[in-house]
């Protein structure tokens, strides 16, 4: 069975090109909450190819980033080789060793869900300095939900190749609030959350490349994934050749007392 944490390790270049970066408002809200500056020490959990890294690096703070995939680690070290304030380590968060009270900010973008809550939150708490910030952000994509005919046609293709895959539930403010409040169980304070929206547009080829970066899709194996992407391309082209993705992005923030 595929280790989903490593699903992107062999496709670093595709992942880097086709996975979306995060919106500037998220970073502005993190900066305002954490007062990040050039003297700050930051830990990024699951850097991947660095889609959530550059705005943090540009504050001139020192960033330590951890990544479980060895190919991703090598790719990202090279990508950011010009930044002397970044260190990328090839390890899991569970195995990462560091002194307690070391970081002013610990953050993770679409990666912390791979870590068991009972392990992740207490370790983050220990590694943060008093007054330090814990930031989690991610996004939930929805296939062209305003084009019902295309949406239904795409669902039929998925039902054929991924019958066990369930439609993504609409991400609500209550869901975001509940996710943010998990931190309170582990003694974090000043918990807040925010949601954002955006639309991304793809042609048929672009959408087929995007889904090659999804862990659940990669678990199909190359042959089945090729059949799925080819049929999806035909379907999208039969509806005009354009696919919109509606993203709901969420940010959860908390502090260590």
KAHU-V574155 format. One record per helix or strand. SS is the DSSP state (H for helix, E for strand). FROM is the first residue (numbers start at 1). TO is the last residue. If there is no record, write none. Layout:
ss:SS from:FROM to:TO
ss:SS from:FROM to:TO
This chain:
ss:H from:4 to:6
ss:H from:9 to:18
ss:H from:24 to:34
ss:E from:41 to:45
ss:H from:54 to:57
ss:E from:62 to:67
ss:H from:70 to:79
ss:E from:86 to:90
ss:E from:103 to:109
ss:H from:112 to:114
ss:H from:117 to:127
ss:E from:128 to:143
ss:H from:148 to:161
ss:H from:173 to:186
ss:E from:188 to:203
ss:H from:204 to:211
ss:H from:215 to:218
ss:H from:222 to:238
ss:E from:242 to:256
